[in-house]
Amino acid sequence: MRARPVSPSLLVEELADLIAARPRDAWVRVAVDGAPAAGPGRLADALAGPLRLRGREVLRAPASGFLRPASLRLEFGRTDPDVFYDEWLDAAGLVREVLGPLEPGGTGRVLPSLWDSARDRATRAGYVTLPPGGVALVDGALLLGRGLPFDLAVHLSLSPAALARRTPPEEHWTLPAYERYERETGPARAADVVVRVEDPRRPAVVTRPG
């Protein structure tokens, strides 16, 4: 595999072009996958404006708005990496409220967020209708390998050393979950686009043979 260095601004433009090249009469469900240290939310936020300039309506639906209630997430403690990996994301809720309605023949009526994990209560967000051709940007960690119906997946890759260095010490208990993710899912193989972000100021797009 080869890594092609790009500037952060050029990366955003290239990804916006790639997404906007999809059929204009169909929704595009995009995963921006990566550990918090890789900044998937920042990239998803940066993509919204350029996509709108390309004539695409954009819905931001961070995966953090689809975590399960604390009674389920923390049933076996607050620092269990396997529960973090397997149970924190309400994948069924994300499909039901965002990804499913944007399948071909869907209604386009989506809920941008479902659960406020900080307050541990429903967000009470209102439903919105994304017109055909609109783009749903879902950012978060450990999104791939779950069978979620994304049309395009971008994975932000960090080496184990960089991930550990850029993860706050109080969150180091999550590191075994990311090791498991690399081992079991192989996000660099599962994603359509892989971007190395060892230095966020100097990303590099990974090109795979063939």
N, C-alpha and C positions, 0 to 999 in steps of 0.2 A: 504494500500500500504506500502511496505517496501523499504527502501533506503539502497543500498549496497555500502559502501565506496570503492573507487578505487583510485589509483594514476592517475595523468594525463596521464602518459605514458601507463599504463595498459588500460585506457579507450580508447586511440587511437588504441592500438593493438586489443582490443576486437571488436571495431567498424570496423576496417579493416578486421578482420576475418569474421564478419557478412556480410559485403558487398561482399567480395571476394567469399563467399559461394554461391552467386547467380549463375545461369547458365552462363557458360563461353561463350556461343554463343549469348548472349543477352546483350544489353546495360543496365546499371543500373543508374537511375536518382535519386540522393540523395539530399534531402533537409536537410540543417543544419540550423535550425530555432531558432532564439533567438534575443532579443534586443541587440543593440551594446554592452551594459554593460556586457552581458553574454559571449561575445567573439566568436560568431559563425564563423567569418572569421579565427580566430586563429585555431579553431578546424579543419576547412576544410583544411587549409594549412598544418596542422600537419598530416592529413590523406593521403595526396598525395603521400609522399614517401613510407610509408608502403604498400599502395595499389600497387604501381609500383613494389615493391619487391615481391608482390604476383602475379605478371604477368598481372596486369591490367593497361591499358593506362588510364590516368586521364585528364579530362578537368576541369579547374576551371572557373566557370561562376558566379561571385558574383552578387546577385540581384541588387546591387548598380549600375551595368552597364546597368540596364534595368529600370531606373526611367524615368518618363515622362518629357518632356520639362518643363522649369520653367513657361512658359506661361499657362500651364495646372495645374501644381502642386501648383502654388502660386496664382492662380486666385482669391482666396478668402482670401488672406493674407498668411504670412509666418509661422503662428503659429496656424493653425486650426487643432486640433487633429483628427476630423472626416475626413477631406480631406486627411490628412496623412494616415489614416487607409484605406480609400476607393480608393484614386486616385493616390497616388504617384507611386506605382509600375505599370509598363506597363506589366500587366500579359499576355495580348495577344501577345506582342512582345516576351516575354520570352518563351511562348509556340511555337510561330512561328519559332523562331531562334534557340532554344535549345531543349526544351522538345519534341516537335512534331517530329523533324527529328530522334529522338532516340526511337520512338515507334517501336514495331515489324513491320517489313517491311519498315522502314524508310530508309532515305539515309545516315544517319550518318554525314551529312554535316551541321555544326553548326557554329554560330557566337558567340564568347565568350563574347562580350559586344556590346551594341547598342548605348548608350547615355552617354556622359560625363557630369554629372550633375554640376560639378564644373565650367566647361567652357560653359556649356549649348550648346553643339553641338554634332553631331555624333562623335563616337570614331574613325571611319574609320578603325576599326579592320577588319582583313581578315578572311574569312571562313576557317575552318579547318575540316578535316574528322576524326572522332573518329571511330576506327575500332570496329566491334562487340565484345562485352565483355568489352568495355571501360566504365569508370565511369564518369558521370558528377556530380560534386560537386557544388551545388548552395547554397550559404549561404546568410542569410539576416533575416530581421524582418518581422513578420506578413505574413508568407508564407503559412500557413495552412488555411484550410477552404475556399479556393478560387477555388477549383476544379482543381488545377494544377496537372498534371499527374506525380507525383513522384512515384518511386518504393519503396523507403524507406525514412522515415522522422524521423529525430532526433531533438528533442526539448530540448533546454537548458533553464531550469526553474530557475527563481529567485522569491523570495517572493517580495511583493510590497515594503517592507521596504528596502530590499537589492537593488532592482531596483532603487528606489529613491536615495539611498545613493551613488550608483555607476554611476548614470547618471549625466553628468555635469549640473550645474544650468541653463545654457542657453538652455538646451534641455528638461527641466522639462515640457514644454508645451506638449511633446509627451506622458507623463505618462497616461493621460486619454485614449489614444488610446490603450495602453497595458492593461488597466483595461477593456476596451470594448472587447479586444481580448480574455481575460480570460473568460469573461462573455458569449460572443456570440459563440466563436469557441471552447473554451476549449482545447488548444493545447496539454495539457498533456493527453487528451483522444484521440485526433486525430493522435498523433505521434505514430510511431512504437517503438521508444526508447525515454525515458525521462531521462535526466540527471540533477540533481540538482547541481547548481554551486554557491551556497551561498558564498562559499570560493573557488575561482578558483584553489587553491592549493590542495583542498580536494573535488573533485567531488564525486557524489554518483549516481549510476544507480538505478532508481526507478523500482521496480518489482510490477506488478499489479496482483491481485488474478486471478487465472485461466489462 
